[in-house]
Amino acid sequence: LDVDMLARRSVDELGDASKFSAPTAVARINGRNRDLEPGELLAAQDFFDEEGRARYGINAGVVVLDTDKDELSAMLESIGDPCDRSHVATGGPEQDFLTRWPGYRAKWRHLDLRYNYQVYQLGLVRPSDGADRRKQVPYDD
């Protein structure tokens, strides 16, 4: 869980491998331009353009991982090496690092939004008919 997450009830079920296979996280936008089903396998087109450059990724607010000591050591070595290809300037370095990590790259699954609901994202959502039904809510409400 990210440090700015507020868990309002137990999230113990995220540790149940029969319900959540690792790695799992909410996809930030996706190359298919449609709603994704919880548990749906994410594809390279959801993260990378035709040249292999990152364009989207996972949201690391809530992430389900199953990392062993060897993989964690490899991650730490990659992060600690200033010449490593993982050092790319982005707006979400930890999220993009995990998105690109070779051990996870082709395995990501989409996490149900109820585990990583972000109020500010409502302003970016429009129904399929294109109508703008957003409601302006005063901050003190």
C-alpha positions, 0 to 999 in steps of 0.5 A: 500500500502506498503511504497516501492510501486510506484503508477503510476496512481490511484488505487481507483478501489481497493476499489470497493467491486464489483471488489475486495473482501477482503482479496485480495493480490498477492500470493507469489508462490503457492502450485498448481505450476501454474499461478493463475487467478486474483480473484481466491480463494486461498486454504490452499495448497497455503500457508501451507504444509501437517502438517500445517506449512507455506510455502508460503503466500501473498505479502503485497505490495498491500493488499485489506482488510475490517477489522472492529474495533473488528478485528483490536483490536484482531490483535493488541492484538495478535501482542502485546502478546509476547507469541502469536502463531503469533510470528514466525520468517519469512522473511516477518513477516507482510505478514505471519501474515496476511496470517495466520490470522484466519479471512482471512486464508480461504478467500484470493483471488489472486490479478492481478500482475499489481497491485504489479509488481516486476521486480526482480521476472522476473529472477525467471520466466520460460516459460512452455517449460522450456526454459530460455529466460531471458534478462540481463538488465544493471542497468543503462538502 
